[in-house]
């Protein structure tokens, strides 16, 4: 892939999740992020669209029998925006985690729109 993806986070939710993890889990998160940054067509084993959402994805991390998820979306220019993360304890992804991620995604794009409008206002002067 010519243009490596860039991974950023919106607010503090991902950092809070990351800091709570063991070194082994952090290593695996780093590995999965490297795959997401560099592999052109990311395998569903690592990244999957959340059904019933508009542009929301889950990054899939497995360490032994433990399963972790980090929600994200894609933005222009090969940008991956991270939201909240959690340890998955059941087969089904908890609805409240998806709702939280959707809310964070909407906040991210609202904030971005406001910043773009401010920038355009300055250019017109």
WORA-V415637 format. One line per field, one symbol per residue. psi: psi as a letter, one per 30 degrees, with the letter a starting at -180 (. if undefined). A space follows every 50 residues. Layout:
psi->???
This chain:
psi->kejkkkklkkafeeeeeefflleeeeeeeeeeeeeeefkejkkfffkkkj kgljgklkkkkkjbgkklkkkllkllhhkkkkclllkkflekkkefeeee eeeeeeeeeeeeeeeeeeeeeeef.
